[in-house]
Amino acid sequence: MPSRTPQAIAEAYFEAWRDKDFVAAREYLHDDLSFQGPFDTLNSAEDLIAAITPLGALVKTLEKQNVLTGGQDVCIIYDLVPVKDAPSVAMSEVYTVTGEKITAIRVIFDTAAFTAIF
């Protein structure tokens, strides 16, 4: 069976997150995942799943806008649509894929727009 591309792995993770299937999302993450964002720096897949699972209740959907790739790095640009009556938040996540797992994620967004969700 041929290995999947970094883009296919990143998009599968993104779709599992969008669908709030955090068990499936976890399968794409390396145990020693490195995560960097405006609010958190995390050092394991378990920590990331623990952080995004409660966020799922506040998110209506993630609307993918664009995907950019370069080697083992994949950037997904999307709008996070909140459940409550607040504007969508433009976000980008850069995934580094090593082998068949995401080893690093860096998320970039406007923190003021994001905190309006809460």
C-alpha positions as CSV (number, residue, x, y, z in Angstrom):
1,M,0.0,0.0,0.0
2,P,1.6,3.4,-1.0
3,S,2.1,5.9,1.7
4,R,-0.1,8.9,1.8
5,T,1.1,12.4,1.0
6,P,1.6,15.0,3.7
7,Q,-1.3,16.9,2.2
8,A,-3.6,13.9,2.4
9,I,-2.6,13.3,6.1
10,A,-3.1,17.0,7.1
11,E,-6.4,17.2,5.3
12,A,-7.6,14.0,7.0
13,Y,-6.7,15.4,10.4
14,F,-8.4,18.7,9.6
15,E,-11.6,16.9,8.4
16,A,-11.7,14.8,11.6
17,W,-11.3,18.0,13.7
18,R,-14.0,19.7,11.6
19,D,-16.3,16.7,12.2
20,K,-15.4,16.7,16.0
21,D,-14.2,13.2,15.7
22,F,-11.3,13.6,18.1
23,V,-10.5,9.9,18.3
24,A,-9.9,9.9,14.5
25,A,-8.0,13.2,14.7
26,R,-5.7,11.7,17.3
27,E,-4.7,8.9,15.0
28,Y,-3.0,11.4,12.6
29,L,-0.8,12.9,15.4
30,H,2.6,11.8,16.5
31,D,2.7,11.1,20.2
32,D,5.4,13.7,20.7
33,L,3.6,16.4,18.7
34,S,4.9,19.9,19.0
35,F,2.0,22.5,19.0
36,Q,2.5,26.3,18.9
37,G,-0.3,28.8,19.0
38,P,-1.0,32.3,20.4
39,F,-2.4,30.9,23.6
40,D,-0.7,27.5,24.1
41,T,2.5,25.6,23.5
42,L,1.9,21.9,23.8
43,N,4.3,19.0,23.6
44,S,2.1,15.9,23.0
45,A,-0.8,14.7,21.0
46,E,-2.7,14.0,24.2
47,D,-2.3,17.5,25.4
48,L,-3.6,18.9,22.0
49,I,-6.6,16.6,21.9
50,A,-7.4,17.6,25.6
51,A,-7.2,21.3,24.5
52,I,-9.3,21.1,21.3
53,T,-12.0,18.7,22.6
54,P,-13.9,21.3,24.7
55,L,-13.3,23.9,21.9
56,G,-15.4,21.6,19.7
57,A,-18.6,22.6,21.6
58,L,-18.0,26.2,20.6
59,V,-17.4,25.6,17.0
60,K,-20.1,25.1,14.4
61,T,-17.8,24.2,11.6
62,L,-14.4,24.8,10.0
63,E,-14.7,26.1,6.4
64,K,-11.5,25.3,4.4
65,Q,-10.5,28.1,2.1
66,N,-7.1,27.0,0.7
67,V,-4.4,24.4,1.1
68,L,-0.7,25.2,0.4
69,T,2.0,22.6,0.4
70,G,5.8,22.5,0.3
71,G,7.6,19.3,1.0
72,Q,6.5,17.9,4.4
73,D,4.7,21.1,5.3
74,V,1.0,21.8,4.6
75,C,-0.8,25.0,5.4
76,I,-4.6,24.9,5.7
77,I,-6.3,28.3,5.7
78,Y,-9.9,28.2,7.0
79,D,-12.7,30.1,8.7
80,L,-13.7,28.9,12.1
81,V,-17.4,29.4,12.4
82,P,-18.6,29.7,16.0
83,V,-21.8,28.3,17.4
84,K,-22.7,31.6,19.0
85,D,-23.6,34.7,17.1
86,A,-20.1,36.0,16.5
87,P,-18.1,36.6,13.4
88,S,-16.0,33.8,11.9
89,V,-12.3,33.8,12.6
90,A,-9.8,33.5,9.8
91,M,-7.2,30.9,10.8
92,S,-4.2,29.1,9.3
93,E,-2.5,26.0,10.5
94,V,0.8,24.7,9.3
95,Y,1.3,21.0,9.7
96,T,4.6,19.3,9.5
97,V,4.2,15.6,8.5
98,T,7.0,13.1,9.1
99,G,6.2,9.7,7.7
100,E,2.5,9.1,8.3
101,K,2.1,11.4,11.3
102,I,1.8,15.1,12.0
103,T,4.8,16.0,14.1
104,A,4.2,19.7,14.5
105,I,1.3,22.2,14.2
106,R,1.6,25.9,14.3
107,V,-1.7,27.9,14.3
108,I,-2.0,31.6,13.5
109,F,-5.0,33.8,14.0
110,D,-6.3,37.1,15.3
111,T,-6.6,36.5,19.1
112,A,-9.1,39.4,19.5
113,A,-11.5,37.8,17.0
114,F,-11.0,34.4,18.5
115,T,-11.7,35.5,22.1
116,A,-15.1,37.0,20.9
117,I,-16.3,33.4,20.6
118,F,-16.0,33.1,24.4
